[in-house]
Amino acid sequence: MNSKEEAIVVIPARRDSTRLPKKLSLAESGKPLLAHTVEQCLQASLPSRVVVAVDCEELAAIAETAGAQAVFTQPT
């Protein structure tokens, strides 16, 4: 049995936000906010993978380009 610690980071990401529409895909600093978030999580020492729970193709593409696995959530 392998006793190595494993952690998975899960980032919830919705396209619609109430105060700033599409804020996760805004690229004011050259890359989308979601990409910055994924990259910071990937640089942490413990997570073995980063998963982004998304509700649209646009955010899935951003997450995957940044190195995360995108998982689609069901609409509420």
C-alpha positions in Angstrom: 0.0 0.0 0.0 1.3 3.5 -0.9 1.2 5.9 2.0 1.9 9.0 -0.1 -0.5 11.9 0.7 -2.7 13.0 -2.1 -4.9 16.1 -2.4 -7.2 17.2 -5.1 -8.1 20.9 -5.5 -11.6 21.5 -6.7 -12.4 25.0 -8.0 -16.1 25.9 -8.5 -16.4 28.1 -11.6 -19.7 29.6 -12.9 -20.0 31.7 -16.0 -22.7 34.1 -14.6 -21.7 36.3 -11.7 -24.0 38.9 -10.3 -21.8 42.0 -9.9 -19.2 41.5 -12.7 -20.5 39.3 -15.6 -18.1 36.7 -17.0 -15.4 37.8 -14.5 -13.6 34.4 -14.6 -12.9 34.8 -18.3 -11.8 38.4 -18.2 -8.2 38.8 -19.2 -7.3 42.2 -17.8 -3.8 41.2 -17.0 -3.2 39.1 -20.1 -4.8 35.9 -19.1 -8.2 35.0 -17.6 -8.8 35.1 -13.9 -9.6 31.4 -13.9 -6.2 30.7 -15.5 -4.4 32.6 -12.7 -6.3 30.6 -10.1 -5.5 27.3 -11.7 -1.8 28.1 -12.1 -1.5 29.1 -8.4 -3.1 25.9 -7.3 -0.8 23.9 -9.5 2.2 25.6 -7.9 1.2 24.5 -4.4 3.2 21.7 -3.0 0.6 19.1 -2.1 -2.2 18.9 -4.8 -1.8 16.0 -7.2 -4.3 17.5 -9.5 -6.6 20.4 -10.0 -10.2 20.0 -11.1 -12.5 22.9 -12.1 -16.2 22.4 -11.9 -17.6 24.4 -14.8 -20.9 25.2 -16.4 -19.9 26.1 -19.9 -17.4 25.3 -22.7 -15.6 28.6 -22.4 -14.6 28.0 -18.8 -13.7 24.4 -19.6 -11.3 25.5 -22.3 -9.7 28.1 -20.0 -9.3 25.5 -17.2 -7.8 22.8 -19.5 -5.4 25.3 -21.2 -4.1 26.3 -17.8 -3.5 22.6 -16.9 -6.6 21.6 -14.9 -9.2 18.9 -15.5 -12.6 20.4 -16.4 -15.7 18.6 -15.1 -19.2 19.8 -16.1 -21.8 20.5 -13.4 -25.5 19.9 -13.9 -27.6 23.1 -14.4 -29.6 24.0 -11.3 
